[in-house]
Amino acid sequence: MTEFAPSQQLLEFIVDRINVGVFIVNEQLEIQFWNKFMSSNSGVDASQVIGKPLFDCFPDLPQRWFAKKVSSVFMLKNFAFTSWEQRPYLFPFRHNRPVTGGMEFMCQDLTLMPIKNEAGDVENVCIILFDVTDAAIYRSMHQAAMKKLEMVSRVDGLTQLFNRSHWQSRLAEEFSRAGRYSAPLSLIMFDLDHFKSVNDTHGHLGGDAVLVQVAGLIKAALRDTDIAGRYGGEEFGIVLPNTTAEGARVVAERLRNTIQATPVPYDKIQIPVTASLGIAEFSLKVKDAEEFIANADAALYEAKESGRNRVIIYEQMVRENSA
């Protein structure tokens, strides 16, 4: 079997035609080789850059970072790598992918390879630039899809508040935190008065319009740290960290007044809406988040039984009933 020994001319021919960027620099970062991929994407021919400092030819490159990267190859006499996830690109090359991919420039993986002489010293560094734009676009699309899926799994589709499952898990977290640090915590449970008659009179689309508007009013009334969710049907829950029952009453009354003062426009009419709200305050006597909800629900039930469109605090209700 004869041994195949490719000539330097053949190797240069291959390197010049592969769909990968290849260029070589010496320790002074002067360009020694520049293949056709680099020429066609940069718009600068090899004859214009060979023997010239890289950063003189391309002053917009990340000079400090790339010089340090090349220097490490000379110093350690070993390969170096960087991926598009660490730094999206070295050269701002355009790509021909759809703009919907969200990538303005070609994404690039880099391999820096030492070129050694017979003594084992590094004389030059060969930089191989891989176009990984397709993989980057697919990765970004996958991450966006996963983020959307995660959002769908914890957000109520109609109101865009947290759904019951996620809201309850957040409540459990805050309940545990309040027990650990003896921090104040209050819970508001409320629902919309006579909501069944809204659905009966205006249909489910009218009912949905009411729920959407109320959800918007809830969002506008709360702090970033407060946690609102759709508990089910027309019932909502609001977790108020670092808030006493009296502080929660202020929030609840403001929300109740806003809901009452903001009828819902639907099908050329205005649908009047009111809400009944129950408040419970955390204490060490409450054994878990489920009992916490039950206490606020009991206050909500009392608010509805005593005439609706009002706010009741569970602890005050218990004191008054036991007096």
Buried (B, 14 or more C-beta within 10 A) or exposed (E): EEEEEEEEEEEEEEBBEEEBBBBBBBEEBBBBBBBBBBBEBBEBEBEEBBEBBBBEBBEEBEEEEBBEBBBBBBEEEEEBEBBBEEBBBBBBBEBEBEEEBEBEEBBBBBBBBBBEEEEEEBBBBBBBBBBBBEBBBEBBEEEEEEEEEEEEEBBBEEBEBBBBEBBBEBBBBBBEBBBEEEEBBBBBBBBBBBBEEBBEEBEEEBBBBBBEBBBBBBEEBBEEEBBBBBBEEBBBBBBBBBBBBEBBBEBBEEBBEBBBEBBBEBEEEEBBBBBBBBBBBBBEEBEEBEEBBBBBBBBBBBBBEEEBBBBBBBBBBEEEEEE
